[in-house]
Amino acid sequence: MATAWIRIDLLEPVIASVGTATAATAQSLPFLPGGMLWGALVSEAYSGGASHRKILDDHQGTRLRIGDALPTVDGGANLSLPAPRSLHRNKDTGTWVDWAGPEAQRAAGYKQAKIMQIGPGSGLREVHVRMVNTQRTAIHPETLRADDGQFYSLQAIAAGQSFLARLDGDDALVNDAVVALSGERFLGRSRSAEFGKVRIGRAETPPLPPQGMGSAIYLWCLSDIAAHDRHYRPTERPDDPALDGYQGFFGGAIDWSRSFVRHRIYSPYNAHWKARQPERLVIERGSVIVLEDGIPAGLHHFGLYQAQGLGLVLACTRPPLETVAAWTAAAPGQEFRVVDAPKGLLKDGAADLVAFLDAKAGGTAGDAADRDDVDALIVEWFSHYAAAEKLVGARCGPKPSQWGAIAQMASGKVWAELKAAADPGREKESMAWQARFDLGSQGTFVTALLHMLGPEDGSPAAEGRVKKVKLLAHGLRRKLVSERFFDGA
C-alpha cells in the first residue's frame, strides 16, 4: 500500500459547484472534490487506449483512492481541514467549546462551526478560501448575440491558491496516477469559458492532527461520506450493531446524543455522458460522530465512492477541539489504517459492481464489433434528421425520450411498439416516427427501423438485430441530447 500527495496550483479560477441549482448564484465548494481528479484520471486512461475492463478494475473499487484537494496554508507546505461541527463559538466572548466532549455543558448563546476551514497552529486557526463571482449570459442561437433573458451568475475559487490531495492504494496505481495527473490540465465546470486551468505536481506529506494511540471514539469526517445500512442501501443515519452479528457501519454503536451530523444532496456531472448522475445523499465533511466503543486511532475509509474521495475519517482518542489544539506545523505526518471493506460490496480492490457493469457492457470480440457497427449507424441515422428537416421544412423525427423508451423495452415489445407507431391512423406520429427523410419505401424513421429489425421469429439472429437496434437507440438518444438538436424546435 502506497501513499502520495499532489499539489494543485490554480492558474485560473476553478468552479466546483455545490449543487445543480441555476436560479441563483451557483456557489462553489471551498475545496476541489476528489471526483474532479478521478474524472480527469479516468478520461486520461480512456484517451490512452486502456481497456474498459482495466479502467473499471483500477478506478471503480478501492485499489486507488483519490482524496479531496484541500486548501493549503504557509505557502503550500501545510493543509487545512474542515472544522469539526461539534465546535461552538460563544457569541459574546468568541471562545470555542467542544460539545462532543464528555463534560460538555450546552447552553444558549453559542454558534456552531459550519462551512469553515482550519489549519495547524496555536489556537483555532481559521483559513479562508478566496472566491470570485462573475455574471454571464447565454448566446441566442439565431442572433448570435447576448440573450438578455438568460443572465446567470457563477462563483469560482479564485486563481493563485494551492490545494493538496492525497492518493493511496496499490503502489503501481498510485505512482501511475501521479504521473498521469501531473502537468497543466483543466478541472471543474465551464472549462471552455476561461475557467479551470491548473498545474499539478507531486508534493511532500503535510502534517496531520495527532490522533493518539489506542482506542478512539471520536470520528472527525474529513470528507463527505456516502453511508449505507447493513443491506448496503444509502442512508443518512447509519444503523447501529444488532444481535445478528452486524458490526455497525463505523465498527461500533453510535452515541447520537454527542454526535453532530449534517447532510447534503448533490448530483455529480459526467462529462462523458453529458448529463448528471443520480443524486447522492452524504454525511457532510466536518461532521463529528462519537462511538460508544472505540476503533483503532488513525485515518479510516468508510462507505461508497471511496475511489472519488469520499469516506475519509480521522479517528481520535480525544475530542476534536483538543485534537486541533495539539495540531502544529512541526508535527510529523501520521500513518493511516484502512478499514476492511464490507464483504459483497467491495473486495480485492475490484467489486461485484465492477463485474456486473463489465458483463452489461460486454467483453467479447463480437460485442466490440457490434459497437463499432453501431457507431457508424449512429452517424448515419443522425444525418437522417438533417435530411428530414430539409424535406419537411421543420425539425422532426423521434425525440430522445422515444429512443430511450426503445432502448429499455423487452425484445418482443420493440416490434409491437414500432408496428403501432407505423399505423397511419396515429396522427401524433406524423412528425415523429412517421417523419420522412427520404422518398423511398423505407424513407421514414419507423419503416427504416422495422427493416433493421427484420422478422420476429425468435431466432438468435433476430435477437442480435434487436440488440443492435437497442444500442442504436441508446446512442442516438445520447447524441440528440448532447447536440441539443430539439432545443430550438
N, C-alpha and C positions, 0 to 999 in steps of 0.2 A: 504494500500500500504506500503510495507516494502522495505528497502534498506540495503544491506550488502556489505562488501568489503572482498576480499580474497587476500592473498599474495602467490605468486608463486616463490619459490626459485629453480633456475636451478642447479640440481646436475650433469647434463651432458649438452653439447651443444644441442641447440634446433634449428631445421631447420623450418623456416616459409617463404617459397619461395615466391618471389614477383609475379612470373608468371610461365608459363608452359614451357618456352624455355629450351632446354638442350644443344644447340650448344655451348654456352659459360658458364662461371661460373653462377650457379643459385643463384642470390642474395637473401638475406634474408631480410625480413621486420625488422625494429628496434623495433617491439612490437609483442605480441602474439595475433593474431586475436581472437575475441570473438567466431568465428566459431569453433576454436580448442576446446575451453572449452565446447561449445554447443554440439559438436560431442561426446566428452568424456562423457557428461552427458546423452545424448540420448543412447549411447552404454551401459552405466550402467543400464539405465531403461530397455532396451531390454533384457539384460542378467539377470536382476532381475525378469523377467516374466511379466512386465507390458503389458497391452493390447495395441493393435495397436491404438485403438480409444483414449485411455488415453494419449498416447505419442503425438499423433497429437494435441490433445486439449491443452496439457500442454506446448508443445515446438514449435508449429508452428504459434501461434498467438502472442499476446502481454501480456499474463498472466505472462510471465517470460522473462526478458531481461538479457543477459549475455554480458557485455561490453568487449571491448578490454583490455588486460592486458598491462598496460603502465609501462615503466621503472621507477625505483624509485631512489631517492637520499637520502642523510642523513641517511644511514643505513637502508633504507626501510621505514622510517617514512613519507616521502613525495613522491609525484609522479611528473613526468614530463609530459608535453603536447606537441603536435605537434606545431611547430612555425607557427604563422599566416602568410599566404602567402602575406599579404599586407605590411609586413615589408621589408624594403630595406636597405642595408648597403652601406655607401659611400666607394668606393674602395680606396680612399686616406686616409681619417681620421678614418675609421672604425666605425663611429657613425651610429646609426639606426634611420630611419624615417619611418613613417606610411603613406602610400599613400591612405589609406581608409578614412582618416580624412577629414573634410570639408575644411580645409585650406591647404591641401597638395599641394605642388608645385613639380611636376615631372620634373626631369632633367636627363641628361646623367651622367654616372659615378657611377651608383648605381647597386648593385647586389641583386636580390630577395632572400629572405629566402626560401629554398626549403626543402629537407629532413633533418630536424633538430629538436631536442627536446630541450625544455626549461623548467627550474624549478623555484621554488619560491626563492626569494632573491632580493637583491639590484641590479638594472640594469637588463640587459638581460642575464640570467644565462644559458649558453649552457650546455647541457647534452649529452654525447657521449655514445652510446651503443657499447660495445666491441664485435667484430666479430672474428671468426676464419675461415680460409679457409683450405680445405682438398681435396686431389685428390684420386679418387677411380677408380677401374676398374671392369668390369663385368667378371664373371667366364664363361669360354667356356663350354657349356653343354657336350661336348664329352671328352675333355682332362681334365676337372675339374681343369684347371689352369687359371691364369690371361689371359684374352683376350686382347692382345696388341692393337687391333684396337678399343677398347671401353673404353678408358680412359675418365673420366669426373670429373668435379670439383663441390664442394658443398660449400656454405657459410652458417655458422650457428651462432646463438647468443651464445657467449662464456658462459661457466658454471661459477657459482659463483655470478651471478647477480640476482636481485629480481625485481618482477613486481607486480603491484596492479591492480585488476579488480573489477568492480562494478556490482552488481546484484540488480535488482529491479523488483518488481511485487507483486503478491499475497503473503501474509505473509507466508502461509504454503509452497508454492512452493519455495520461497527464502530460507527458513530455510532448507528444504529438499535438495535443490541443494548444499548448503554449506556443509552439512553433506556428501552428495554423492561424492562431488569432493575432500574432504579433504583426506590427506594421500599422499602416493607416487604413481605416475602414469606416463604414457608416453604420450607425446604430439608431434605433428608435423610430419614431413616427416622422412623416413628412421629409424623408431623406432626400427627395428630389427638389425640395424648396429651401435650400440654404440651411438645413439642419442636419445634425448627426455625425459630423466628421470628427473622428477621434484617433489618437495614436496609442497603441497597446504594446507593452513590453514586460519582460519578467521583472519582478520586484522581490525585495527581501521580506522575510517573515516579520510582520509587525507584532508588538506585544499585545497580549490579550489579558483581560482581568484574571486575577488568581482565583481558581475555582476551589481551592482547598483540597484536602485529602480525605478519603474515606467515603462515607455515605452522604449523599446530597439530596435535599428535599426541595430546594428552590430551583425552578426551571425558568430561565430568562430566555424568551424567544428572540433570537437574533434575526430570524426571517419569518415570513408567513409560513403557516403550517396547514397543509391540506389533511386534516384529521379524518379518521374513519372509525366506525364502530367495529364490533367483533365480527361482523359479516362483511366488512370492507365497504360499507356504504358511507358516503360523505356525511359528516355530522359537524355541528357547531359545538357540541358538548360531548367529548369522548367519554364513553361509558367506563365505569369502574369495574374492577375484578368481581367475579361472581363465583358460585360454587362449582361451575363447570370446568374449572381449570384455566380460564382466560386470565392472563396476567395484567390486563389493562393496557390501554394504548400507550401510556408512558411507563409501563412496568410497575405500576402501583396505584393504589386508590388515591383520589384527588381530594384535597381539603378545599372545597369550594368557598368556604367562609373566609379564607385568607387569600384566595386567588383573584387576580384581576385580568379578565379576558375580554378582548374586543374582537370583532369580526369585520370582514369586508367581503364584498362580492365583486368580482371582475371577470371580464371575458377577454383573454389574450387574442391578439390579431395574428393570423397566419398569413404571411406574405405570399407563400406558395399557393395556398387556397384562395387568396384574395378575399378572405372572409373571416369573421370572428369564430372562435371555438366556443363550445358550451361554457356557460358560466361556472366559475369555481367559488365555493364558499370556503374561506380560510380563516384560521385564527390569526389575528394581525400581529405583525412583528412588534416587539416591545411588551407583549402580554407576559404576565408572571403567573406561573402555576405552582402551587405548593402541594407536595405529595405527603401522604400520611406515613409512608415507608420510603426510605431513600433508595437511590440508584447510584452507581459509581460516579464520582465527580468528573467533569470534563465536558468536551463537546460531543453531542449526540446528534443523530439524524432520525427523524420520525416522519411517517406518513407518505403521501403520494407526491409525485413530481419532484423527487429529490434531485434528479438529473438537471432540473431547471432552477435550482437554488432554493427550493422550499424545504422546510423541515429542520433547519439548523437551530439547536437549542444548547444553551450553556447551563449545565447542572452545577449548582454551587452549594457549598455546605453552609454558607452564611447568607442572610437576607441581602437582596440586591444592593441596597444603599451601602452596606458595609463592604460588599464586593467592589463597588465602584470606588469607594474611598481608598481602597488598597491598590487600585489600578494606576500605575505610574508608567511613564515612558521608558523608564530604565528596567522594568520587569522583563524577563525573558519570555519569548513566545511559548505558549503552552501546547502540549501534545493533545491529541484528540482520541476519543474512543468511539468507534462506530457501533451502534446498536444493531444486533442481528435483525434482518428484515423478517416480517411475518411470513410463515410458510404459505405457499399457494398464491402469494401476491407478487413477491419479488424473490428470486433465488438465483444464486450464482451470477449475479450481475445482469442476466437476462431475465425475462419474465414470461409467465404464462400468457400475458397480454401480447408479448412480442411474437410468440409462436402463433397466437390466434391471428394477429394482424398479418403476419407473413403468409399464413395459409390463405387469408382473404385476398391478399394482393396477388398470390400466385407466384410460384418459384420455378416452374418448368420452362423449358425452352419453347414449348408450344404456346404457353401463355405469353411469353415475351414476344413471339412472332405475332400473336393476336393483337397485342397492344400496339405494335408497330403498324399493323394494318389499320387499326382504329385511328391512330394519329393522322394517317393520310385521309381517312374518311371524314374526320372532323373538319379538316381544312376544306375538303370538297363540299361537305354539307353546309358549312358556314358561307361558302360562296353562293349557295342556293338562295340565301337570304338577300344578298345583293341583287341577284337576278330577279327574284320575286318583287323586290321593291321597284326595280326598273320596269317590270312588266305590268304590275298592278297600279303603280303610282303612289304607294304608301307602304310603310313598314308592316310586314305581315309574316305569318308563319307561327309555328308552335313557340310559346314563350318558355322561359327557363323552368317555371313550375310544372309545365306539362311534360317536358323532357325528364324532370326529376321524378314525376309520377311513374313514367315508363321504366326508369332505371330501378325502381323499388318494387315493381309488380312481380307476382309469381309468373312463371313461364307461360302457363295456359292463359292467364288473364291478359297478357300482352296482345295476343291475337284478337281476343274478344274486344278489347278496348279500341284497338286500331280499326277493326272492322266496323264498330259502331261509329267511330269518328269519320269513316268514309261514307256513311249514309248521307245521300244528297238532301234528305229532309232536315238535317241538323244545320240550320242556318248559322248558328253560332260558330260553326267550324269553318265558315267560308273565308275568314281572314286568319285562320289558324292552321289546323291540319290540312284542310282542303285548299289552302292558298296555292296558287300555281306559280312555278318558277320556270316552266318550260312548256312548250306546246305539244310535246309528245304524250303518249299514252301513260307514261309514268312521270308526268310533269308536275304532280302535286306532292306535297310532303308525305301525305298518308299513303298514296299509291306506291311511291318510291320505297317507303319503309316496309310496306306489306310485301313488295317484291323481294326485298332483302331477307325477310323472314321465311319466304317460301311456304310450302305446305305444312300444315300442322299434323304430322304423322307420328310424333313421339319418338322418332329415331334419334340416335346420337348426333347425326348431322344437323337435325332440326334444333336440338338443344344448343349446339355450337353456334348456330346462327342467332338464336335468342340471346346468347351470352354476348355476341358481338354487337347486337342492337342495343343491349343494356349499357355496354361500355361506350358506345357512340352517344347514347342519350346522356350518360353522366358527363362525358367530355364536352358535349355541346352545351349542356346547362351551364357548366363552369365557364366556358368561353363566352357565352352570351352575357353572363353576369359580369365577367372581367372586362369585356369590351363595352359594357353599358349600352348594349345595342337597342334596347327598347326604352331607354330613359327619355328620349326625346319624341317617342311615338305618341 
